[in-house]
């Protein structure tokens, strides 16, 4: 968690969509694995992690669309 926090804070200063996308992808993977590690969908942490992962997926799609619209960026 500390590594993700540190990377997130550094990316607030850098504004590099490719690096943000990489960080979000890692977060999506680990948040989508939460139901398997906890063993249930009934846990509120699992539900919130899945919601955050869905939000990050939307953000990743928007980053990809922006990259496709501005290939020189």
Phi and psi in degrees as a GROMACS rama.xvg file:
@    title "Ramachandran Plot"
@    xaxis  label "Phi"
@    yaxis  label "Psi"
@TYPE xy
-64.7294  -38.5857  UNK-2
-64.7193  -41.9397  UNK-3
-65.5708  -40.46  UNK-4
-62.9231  -46.3918  UNK-5
-62.0162  -46.6292  UNK-6
-62.5072  -40.5517  UNK-7
-63.2083  -44.0095  UNK-8
-64.7091  -41.2536  UNK-9
-64.8321  -37.2399  UNK-10
-72.0518  -20.6318  UNK-11
-64.6364  -29.449  UNK-12
-87.4475  -27.8772  UNK-13
-89.3233  -36.1653  UNK-14
60.4772  47.7085  UNK-15
-108.295  104.541  UNK-16
-56.7245  -34.0602  UNK-17
-66.0682  -40.9399  UNK-18
-71.5309  -36.7175  UNK-19
-62.1999  -42.9295  UNK-20
-61.9835  -40.4313  UNK-21
-63.1405  -43.9982  UNK-22
-64.0236  -43.9793  UNK-23
-64.3658  -37.3881  UNK-24
-61.8976  -43.5192  UNK-25
-60.7373  -42.9741  UNK-26
-65.6393  -38.6067  UNK-27
-62.0219  -44.8567  UNK-28
-61.0167  -48.9473  UNK-29
-72.1895  -29.8074  UNK-30
-73.5747  -34.9719  UNK-31
-71.7349  -18.4181  UNK-32
-85.6606  -9.22683  UNK-33
-55.0306  -44.6608  UNK-34
-59.916  -32.1136  UNK-35
-74.7523  -37.016  UNK-36
-76.9178  -33.8422  UNK-37
-83.577  -33.4512  UNK-38
91.4483  10.9717  UNK-39
-156.875  157.25  UNK-40
-100.367  -3.7178  UNK-41
-83.1957  -12.8082  UNK-42
-75.2951  132.913  UNK-43
-61.3899  -30.5647  UNK-44
-67.0827  -39.9401  UNK-45
-62.7482  -46.7227  UNK-46
-61.539  -44.1856  UNK-47
-67.5933  -38.7207  UNK-48
-62.9302  -39.8443  UNK-49
-66.3969  -36.9994  UNK-50
-64.8862  -43.2799  UNK-51
-64.5988  -41.1033  UNK-52
-61.7916  -41.812  UNK-53
-62.6405  -41.2874  UNK-54
-62.4797  -42.6392  UNK-55
-65.0578  -35.4242  UNK-56
-62.5315  -43.0622  UNK-57
-60.7972  -43.1962  UNK-58
-62.1942  -41.675  UNK-59
-62.3789  -39.9479  UNK-60
-63.2899  -42.7984  UNK-61
-66.1201  -37.9138  UNK-62
-63.1068  -43.4977  UNK-63
-63.4674  -41.692  UNK-64
-64.8035  -39.3075  UNK-65
-65.5537  -38.652  UNK-66
-66.7503  -38.1987  UNK-67
-69.4614  -34.467  UNK-68
-75.7958  -27.6009  UNK-69
-127.493  74.8294  UNK-70
-66.2476  -16.7005  UNK-71
-85.5913  -9.92543  UNK-72
